[in-house]
């Protein structure tokens, strides 16, 4: 019941405050490792940004924690400049910018990703490992992938809320729960 109320509250707050935001909720009883995040460009096909490294090896979400990636200074830029206020061990150090279907890539800082690419980027996918050291499996959720995946003791899903009149504003919600 507590999870239903939390998810309802989160959904209502998403629709009221439309911006480029990614919510990752670990509602399971297992440790969740955030492997990487990937964005895609609305204006330049085959241009992506992928988290290149974190301040610690693989950010960790403990059971019950929520990671909110949001840009509090701009409603139209992807939150490249984030350090999670909810999770002290997770912040992106830099991004790998990939163009030409992966033929060309370069490492860019948070500020360069934000200033040069932020307005045109939206969430594409996120990769995770679940359980201590990833012992219970790994999975990726995102655009063009299954919206629900599960292991023997857990399930994960994602939804994306986008207003057709404002395609660059997007809310992404990823939840991981016990079966």
VOBATI-718497 format. One record per atom (N, C-alpha, C): chain; y negated, z negated, x. Coordinates in pm, 1 decimal, decimal comma, padded with zeros to 6 digits. Example, Ala and Ser with C-alpha at 12.3 -4.5 7.8 and 13.67 -1.06 7.14 Angstrom:
unit north up east
A 00569,0 -00780,0 01319,0
A 00450,0 -00780,0 01230,0
A 00330,0 -00780,0 01320,0
A 00225,0 -00708,0 01285,0
A 00106,0 -00714,0 01367,0
A -00003,0 -00787,0 01290,0
***
This chain:
unit north up east
A 00118,5 00000,0 00081,9
A 00000,0 00000,0 00000,0
A -00126,1 00000,0 00087,2
A -00122,8 -00078,6 00194,1
A -00236,7 -00086,3 00284,8
A -00266,5 00051,3 00346,2
A -00161,2 00125,8 00380,7
A -00179,6 00259,1 00438,8
A -00241,8 00355,0 00338,0
A -00199,3 00345,4 00211,7
A -00254,3 00433,2 00107,3
A -00402,9 00405,9 00087,8
A -00440,3 00279,8 00084,7
A -00581,6 00244,3 00068,4
A -00661,9 00292,7 00189,3
A -00609,3 00272,8 00310,3
A -00678,7 00317,4 00431,3
A -00696,7 00468,5 00431,0
A -00589,5 00541,5 00400,0
A -00598,4 00687,4 00400,3
A -00693,7 00738,0 00291,8
A -00694,2 00673,7 00175,3
A -00788,1 00710,9 00068,9
A -00931,4 00686,6 00114,0
A -00956,5 00571,7 00176,0
A -01090,1 00541,7 00227,2
A -01132,8 00644,0 00332,1
A -01042,4 00675,3 00425,9
A -01074,5 00772,9 00529,6
A -01105,2 00909,0 00469,1
A -01023,7 00952,5 00370,8
A -01046,6 01083,2 00308,9
A -01182,3 01087,6 00239,6
A -01216,1 00982,2 00166,3
A -01345,7 00980,1 00097,2
A -01460,9 00979,2 00196,8
A -01446,0 00906,6 00305,9
A -01553,2 00904,9 00405,2
A -01565,9 01039,4 00474,4
A -01455,6 01113,0 00487,3
A -01460,9 01245,9 00550,1
A -01542,3 01341,2 00465,0
A -01517,2 01338,4 00334,8
A -01584,5 01433,5 00247,2
A -01732,2 01401,8 00231,9
A -01770,0 01277,1 00249,0
A -01910,5 01238,8 00238,7
A -01986,1 01275,1 00365,8
A -01924,7 01261,6 00481,8
A -01989,7 01284,1 00610,3
A -01929,0 01403,8 00682,1
A -01950,3 01523,3 00630,0
A -01890,5 01642,4 00688,5
A -01947,7 01669,7 00827,3
A -01862,4 01680,8 00924,2
A -01898,4 01719,0 01059,9
A -01769,7 01751,1 01134,2
A -01779,1 01791,5 01258,3
A -01658,5 01819,5 01336,0
A -01601,7 01687,3 01384,5
A -01496,3 01642,7 01318,2
A -01438,2 01512,6 01349,5
A -01286,3 01522,8 01346,5
A -01220,8 01454,4 01439,6
A -01074,9 01446,5 01442,4
A -01037,2 01299,0 01432,6
A -00951,9 01266,0 01335,2
A -00903,3 01130,0 01314,9
A -00753,9 01129,4 01346,5
A -00710,7 01040,9 01435,7
A -00568,9 01026,3 01467,8
A -00532,2 00881,6 01437,4
A -00443,5 00863,1 01338,9
A -00404,6 00728,5 01295,4
A -00257,7 00704,4 01328,7
A -00231,5 00603,9 01411,8
A -00095,0 00566,1 01444,0
A -00051,9 00456,0 01347,5
A 00001,4 00496,9 01234,1
A 00049,0 00402,0 01133,4
A 00193,8 00362,5 01155,3
A 00250,9 00405,0 01266,6
A 00390,1 00371,5 01295,3
A 00396,4 00239,1 01371,1
A 00518,3 00194,5 01394,8
A 00538,1 00072,7 01473,9
A 00565,3 00106,8 01620,1
A 00538,4 00233,4 01657,8
A 00568,4 00281,1 01792,9
A 00441,8 00314,7 01870,4
A 00450,8 00312,4 02002,7
A 00340,9 00355,3 02088,5
A 00328,1 00507,0 02078,1
A 00204,8 00556,2 02074,8
A 00179,6 00699,8 02066,7
A 00096,5 00742,2 02187,4
A 00145,0 00839,7 02262,8
A 00073,4 00893,9 02378,0
A 00003,9 01022,4 02334,4
A -00126,2 01031,2 02353,9
A -00201,4 01151,7 02322,0
A -00195,7 01240,7 02445,9
A -00123,2 01352,2 02437,4
A -00102,6 01438,3 02553,3
A -00221,7 01526,9 02582,9
A -00267,4 01602,0 02483,7
A -00386,9 01683,3 02501,5
A -00440,1 01729,7 02366,8
A -00563,0 01771,7 02367,5
A -00629,1 01829,3 02251,2
A -00671,7 01970,1 02287,8
A -00666,4 02059,3 02191,2
A -00706,5 02197,3 02215,6
A -00802,0 02240,7 02105,2
A -00909,4 02307,2 02145,0
A -01003,3 02363,5 02048,2
A -00996,6 02515,1 02056,7
A -01046,4 02580,3 01953,3
A -01055,5 02726,3 01956,6
A -01195,0 02767,3 01912,3
A -01234,4 02883,7 01954,0
A -01368,1 02933,7 01924,2
A -01370,5 03007,7 01790,8
A -01476,0 02985,0 01714,2
A -01497,2 03061,5 01591,9
A -01560,4 03196,4 01621,6
A -01627,3 03208,4 01734,8
A -01704,9 03328,2 01764,2
A -01644,6 03417,0 01872,5
A -01560,3 03362,1 01958,8
A -01500,8 03440,8 02068,3
A -01349,2 03430,0 02061,7
A -01283,1 03531,2 02007,9
A -01136,6 03525,0 01999,7
A -01074,6 03500,4 02137,1
A -00965,9 03427,6 02137,1
A -00889,9 03398,0 02259,3
A -00966,2 03312,0 02359,5
A -01062,1 03233,4 02311,5
A -01132,3 03137,6 02397,1
A -01096,1 02997,4 02349,7
A -01039,3 02918,4 02439,9
A -00992,0 02784,0 02406,2
A -01041,7 02682,9 02508,2
A -01048,8 02559,0 02466,1
A -01074,0 02447,3 02556,3
A -00963,1 02345,6 02535,0
A -00901,9 02300,9 02644,2
A -00791,8 02205,2 02638,3
A -00828,8 02087,3 02726,2
A -00801,0 01963,9 02678,0
A -00827,1 01847,2 02762,2
A -00748,4 01863,9 02890,9
A -00817,4 01846,8 03001,1
A -00755,9 01869,6 03131,6
A -00701,7 01740,1 03190,3
A -00770,8 01631,7 03170,0
A -00720,1 01501,9 03212,7
A -00797,6 01391,2 03142,1
A -00740,2 01274,9 03143,5
A -00800,8 01157,0 03082,8
A -00835,2 01058,1 03193,2
A -00904,6 00951,4 03154,4
A -00934,8 00848,9 03252,6
A -00810,3 00768,4 03289,3
A -00705,2 00777,1 03209,5
A -00574,6 00720,1 03243,3
A -00471,5 00828,1 03211,9
A -00354,8 00818,6 03270,2
A -00252,0 00918,5 03241,6
A -00206,2 00898,1 03098,2
A -00233,2 00996,6 03016,5
A -00198,6 00995,6 02874,2
A -00258,7 00875,7 02800,9
A -00355,2 00903,0 02717,3
A -00414,7 00799,7 02634,4
A -00310,1 00740,5 02541,9
A -00319,2 00613,3 02517,6
A -00217,6 00544,4 02437,9
A -00281,2 00486,4 02312,3
A -00217,4 00514,0 02197,4
A -00255,3 00449,0 02071,9
A -00145,0 00349,7 02037,2
A -00181,1 00224,7 02027,1
A -00086,1 00122,5 01986,1
A -00064,8 00132,4 01835,0
A 00042,3 00072,9 01782,4
A 00063,8 00074,4 01637,6
A -00059,1 00022,1 01563,1
A -00098,3 00094,6 01458,5
A -00210,8 00054,4 01374,9
A -00347,3 00098,7 01424,7
A -00355,5 00159,7 01542,2
A -00486,2 00200,6 01594,4
A -00526,2 00338,9 01544,3
A -00656,6 00358,6 01533,2
A -00713,6 00485,6 01490,7
A -00802,3 00537,1 01602,9
A -00782,8 00661,7 01640,7
A -00869,8 00727,5 01736,8
A -00958,9 00822,4 01657,4
A -01088,3 00803,5 01667,6
A -01183,0 00888,2 01596,4
A -01264,3 00965,1 01699,5
A -01250,0 01095,8 01697,7
A -01327,3 01182,0 01785,4
A -01436,2 01243,8 01699,3
A -01556,9 01194,5 01714,7
A -01665,7 01249,2 01634,8
A -01791,9 01257,3 01716,9
A -01873,2 01351,4 01680,8
A -01999,5 01370,8 01748,8
A -02106,5 01301,4 01665,3
A -02156,3 01191,5 01713,6
A -02254,8 01114,7 01636,4
A -02396,4 01168,0 01650,9
A -02417,2 01263,6 01741,2
A -02552,0 01316,5 01760,7
A -02571,0 01455,9 01703,0
A -02461,4 01522,9 01663,9
A -02472,9 01657,3 01608,5
A -02360,2 01681,5 01510,1
A -02395,4 01727,4 01391,0
A -02294,5 01755,1 01289,4
A -02225,6 01888,8 01311,4
A -02274,7 01969,4 01404,0
A -02218,8 02103,0 01421,4
A -02156,4 02127,3 01558,0
A -02142,6 02025,9 01640,7
A -02081,0 02043,8 01772,6
A -01952,2 01961,9 01782,3
A -01850,4 02022,1 01840,9
A -01724,8 01951,9 01860,7
A -01748,7 01834,8 01957,2
A -01679,9 01721,7 01936,9
A -01706,4 01601,7 02019,5
A -01643,5 01605,7 02158,0
A -01693,6 01694,9 02244,3
A -01643,2 01700,1 02380,8
A -01684,0 01577,2 02460,6
A -01798,8 01520,5 02428,8
A -01851,5 01407,0 02503,7
A -01802,3 01276,3 02445,3
A -01673,4 01259,4 02431,1
A -01630,1 01136,1 02367,3
A -01566,6 01039,2 02464,3
A -01594,6 00917,1 02439,8
A -01519,5 00804,5 02490,2
A -01494,7 00721,1 02367,7
A -01371,8 00698,6 02334,1
A -01339,6 00632,9 02208,8
A -01389,4 00488,8 02206,6
A -01465,3 00455,5 02103,9
A -01508,6 00316,5 02089,1
A -01395,5 00230,1 02034,9
A -01295,5 00292,1 01973,2
A -01182,9 00216,8 01917,3
A -01074,7 00190,7 02021,2
A -01057,9 00283,9 02113,0
A -00949,8 00275,8 02210,3
A -01010,9 00274,9 02349,6
A -00998,0 00166,1 02421,0
A -01067,3 00151,9 02548,4
A -01004,6 00233,6 02660,7
A -00879,5 00278,1 02643,6
A -00812,8 00345,0 02754,9
A -00815,1 00497,0 02744,2
A -00895,6 00554,3 02657,7
A -00890,0 00698,1 02637,6
A -01028,1 00761,2 02638,6
A -01053,2 00842,3 02736,0
A -01172,6 00926,0 02736,1
A -01139,2 01052,0 02813,9
A -01192,1 01164,0 02770,7
A -01165,5 01290,5 02837,9
A -01257,5 01302,1 02958,2
A -01202,9 01340,4 03071,3
A -01280,4 01356,7 03193,2
A -01335,9 01498,4 03201,5
A -01252,2 01598,1 03175,3
A -01299,6 01736,1 03172,9
A -01205,5 01822,3 03090,1
A -01242,0 01948,6 03075,9
A -01168,3 02042,5 02992,1
A -01132,1 02166,6 03073,4
A -01024,6 02231,9 03033,0
A -00990,1 02360,2 03092,1
A -01029,8 02467,2 02991,0
A -01119,3 02556,3 03031,1
A -01164,7 02664,7 02944,6
A -01079,7 02786,9 02974,8
A -01016,7 02839,6 02870,9
A -00928,1 02954,3 02885,2
A -00982,7 03069,8 02802,9
A -00993,8 03186,6 02865,6
A -01038,1 03306,5 02795,4
A -00940,6 03420,5 02825,2
A -00954,0 03529,9 02753,8
A -00869,4 03648,7 02774,4
A -00720,9 03617,3 02760,5
A -00685,1 03545,6 02654,1
A -00544,4 03509,3 02628,5
A -00479,7 03435,6 02744,4
A -00556,3 03353,2 02812,1
A -00502,9 03272,7 02921,1
A -00508,2 03339,2 03056,3
A -00561,2 03460,6 03062,7
A -00568,4 03531,9 03190,1
A -00675,1 03473,2 03282,0
A -00778,8 03412,2 03223,7
A -00887,1 03354,6 03302,0
A -00908,9 03211,3 03256,8
A -00915,8 03118,1 03351,1
A -00942,7 02980,1 03313,8
A -01025,6 02912,0 03421,3
A -01097,2 02808,3 03377,8
A -01178,6 02729,9 03470,3
A -01188,8 02588,1 03416,9
A -01215,6 02493,4 03504,9
A -01235,4 02354,6 03465,2
A -01382,7 02332,5 03440,0
A -01414,6 02272,9 03325,6
A -01553,8 02245,8 03291,1
A -01569,1 02098,6 03255,4
A -01683,2 02043,5 03285,3
A -01711,2 01903,3 03253,3
A -01734,6 01888,0 03104,0
A -01735,1 01764,1 03058,2
A -01765,9 01737,5 02917,7
A -01901,4 01794,8 02879,0
A -02002,8 01771,9 02962,4
A -02137,2 01817,7 02926,2
A -02145,5 01969,9 02924,1
A -02075,4 02038,7 03015,7
A -02075,2 02185,4 03014,7
A -02000,4 02238,4 02892,2
A -01889,2 02176,3 02857,3
A -01814,4 02218,4 02738,4
A -01899,3 02199,4 02613,6
A -01968,2 02086,5 02609,1
A -02051,6 02053,7 02493,6
A -02169,2 02150,2 02479,6
A -02242,9 02171,8 02586,3
A -02364,0 02253,0 02577,1
A -02333,4 02401,6 02562,2
A -02231,4 02451,6 02630,3
A -02202,9 02594,8 02626,7
A -02110,9 02635,8 02512,6
A -02025,4 02544,6 02466,6
A -01922,2 02584,0 02371,0
A -01914,3 02499,8 02244,5
A -01982,0 02388,3 02240,8
A -01964,3 02293,0 02132,5
A -01985,5 02346,0 01992,9
A -02086,6 02429,1 01973,2
A -02117,7 02476,7 01838,5
A -02013,8 02574,9 01786,3
A -01943,4 02642,7 01874,9
A -01848,6 02744,3 01828,9
A -01703,8 02695,7 01826,2
A -01675,7 02572,6 01867,7
A -01539,0 02523,6 01878,5
A -01498,3 02436,4 01760,5
A -01373,2 02455,1 01714,3
A -01313,6 02368,4 01613,3
A -01175,6 02325,9 01662,5
A -01119,3 02223,8 01601,2
A -00987,1 02173,8 01637,9
A -00882,5 02283,5 01621,3
A -00790,7 02292,8 01717,5
A -00679,0 02386,3 01707,6
A -00545,6 02312,2 01703,6
A -00522,3 02220,5 01800,2
A -00397,0 02146,0 01801,0
A -00404,5 02024,1 01891,7
A -00308,7 01934,6 01873,2
A -00296,4 01815,6 01957,5
A -00148,7 01793,0 01986,7
A -00119,2 01747,5 02107,5
A 00018,7 01719,8 02148,7
A 00035,7 01570,0 02171,3
A 00153,7 01520,2 02138,0
A 00181,4 01377,0 02143,9
A 00322,9 01352,0 02194,4
A 00343,5 01229,7 02247,0
A 00476,2 01175,9 02274,2
A 00481,5 01042,1 02202,6
A 00596,0 01007,9 02147,0
A 00606,7 00884,6 02069,1
A 00717,4 00795,4 02125,2
A 00694,7 00664,0 02118,5
A 00788,7 00567,4 02173,1
A 00755,9 00539,2 02319,0
A 00808,7 00432,1 02371,8
A 00782,9 00393,8 02509,7
A 00822,3 00507,5 02603,9
A 00724,2 00558,0 02679,8
A 00748,7 00668,1 02771,4
A 00784,0 00799,3 02702,4
A 00761,2 00808,3 02570,6
A 00796,5 00929,7 02496,6
A 00943,0 00935,9 02459,5
A 01009,8 00820,4 02460,9
A 01154,9 00814,6 02439,7
A 01200,6 00862,3 02302,7
A 01109,8 00863,5 02203,5
A 01149,2 00903,6 02068,3
A 01109,8 01046,9 02034,6
A 01057,1 01118,6 02133,1
A 01028,8 01259,8 02110,8
A 00885,1 01298,1 02138,3
A 00860,7 01427,7 02129,8
A 00726,1 01480,4 02146,0
A 00702,6 01584,0 02037,9
A 00576,5 01609,3 02007,9
A 00545,0 01705,2 01903,6
A 00402,3 01753,2 01919,2
A 00374,1 01866,2 01857,2
A 00240,5 01923,6 01854,4
A 00208,7 01958,8 01710,5
A 00089,6 01921,0 01666,1
A 00042,0 01954,7 01531,9
A -00085,0 02035,3 01545,0
A -00100,9 02136,0 01460,1
A -00223,3 02213,1 01465,4
A -00217,6 02339,4 01383,2
A -00318,6 02421,5 01401,7
A -00334,2 02545,2 01327,3
A -00217,4 02639,2 01357,4
A -00157,9 02695,1 01254,1
A -00047,5 02788,5 01270,7
A 00084,9 02723,4 01304,8
A 00089,5 02592,4 01306,5
A 00212,3 02517,6 01334,2
A 00253,8 02445,2 01206,6
A 00376,6 02393,3 01200,6
A 00413,1 02314,2 01082,6
A 00315,1 02198,5 01063,2
A 00283,8 02165,4 00939,0
A 00189,7 02056,8 00911,8
A 00258,1 01920,5 00908,2
A 00389,7 01919,9 00904,3
A 00466,2 01794,8 00905,5
A 00581,2 01810,0 01004,1
A 00596,7 01711,7 01091,8
A 00711,0 01706,6 01182,5
A 00768,7 01565,7 01175,4
A 00897,3 01552,1 01210,1
A 00955,4 01418,2 01205,8
A 01065,7 01404,6 01309,4
A 01089,3 01279,6 01344,4
A 01198,3 01242,9 01433,0
A 01293,7 01154,3 01355,0
A 01382,4 01087,0 01423,2
A 01481,0 01005,0 01353,3
A 01419,8 00880,7 01288,5
A 01305,3 00832,7 01343,0
A 01246,3 00709,8 01288,2
A 01098,4 00722,9 01253,3
A 01040,3 00843,9 01262,7
A 00897,0 00861,8 01241,7
A 00868,5 00997,7 01178,2
A 00750,2 01008,9 01122,1
A 00701,8 01135,2 01067,9
A 00553,8 01149,4 01103,3
A 00509,7 01271,7 01123,8
A 00369,7 01298,1 01157,6
A 00321,2 01416,7 01075,3
A 00195,6 01412,0 01033,2
A 00140,5 01523,7 00958,1
A -00007,4 01539,1 00987,9
A -00059,7 01654,7 00952,9
A -00201,7 01675,9 00971,0
A -00256,8 01760,5 00856,7
A -00383,1 01737,0 00827,8
A -00456,0 01816,9 00729,4
A -00591,9 01849,0 00788,6
A -00646,9 01960,2 00745,2
A -00780,0 01999,4 00788,0
A -00862,1 02028,6 00664,3
A -00979,0 01969,1 00656,4
A -01070,4 01990,9 00544,6
A -01188,0 02072,0 00594,2
A -01206,5 02190,2 00536,8
A -01316,1 02277,6 00576,2
A -01383,9 02331,1 00451,5
A -01513,3 02333,7 00450,8
A -01590,7 02393,4 00342,8
A -01607,0 02541,8 00373,7
A -01561,3 02632,6 00285,5
A -01572,3 02776,3 00313,9
A -01715,8 02822,0 00340,1
A -01813,4 02751,1 00285,1
A -01953,2 02786,8 00307,1
A -02003,0 02745,6 00445,5
A -01930,3 02652,9 00510,1
A -01969,4 02602,8 00642,4
A -01845,2 02594,1 00731,2
A -01791,0 02709,5 00776,7
A -01663,5 02707,5 00849,5
A -01667,9 02633,9 00983,0
A -01787,2 02610,9 01038,0
A -01793,6 02539,2 01165,4
A -01791,7 02388,1 01147,3
A -01794,8 02340,0 01023,7
A -01782,9 02196,4 00996,9
A -01639,4 02169,0 00953,6
A -01573,3 02078,7 01021,6
A -01431,4 02059,5 00998,2
A -01392,5 01914,1 01017,9
A -01306,7 01865,0 00930,4
A -01248,3 01731,6 00942,0
A -01098,1 01749,1 00961,1
A -01041,2 01690,6 01063,5
A -00898,3 01696,9 01087,6
A -00842,6 01555,7 01084,5
A -00734,5 01537,4 01009,3
A -00671,3 01405,6 00997,5
A -00525,7 01418,5 01040,8
A -00487,1 01339,9 01141,0
A -00348,6 01336,3 01188,9
A -00297,6 01195,2 01168,3
A -00183,9 01181,6 01101,2
A -00125,7 01049,2 01077,9
A 00018,2 01048,2 01127,8
A 00056,5 00938,0 01186,7
A 00192,6 00917,7 01234,2
A 00242,2 00789,1 01168,4
A 00357,9 00795,6 01102,5
A 00411,7 00681,0 01028,9
A 00560,1 00665,7 01054,2
A 00612,6 00546,0 01026,2
A 00755,9 00521,5 01030,6
A 00820,0 00585,3 00908,2
A 00945,1 00624,2 00921,8
A 01021,4 00674,9 00805,3
A 01063,5 00560,6 00718,6
***
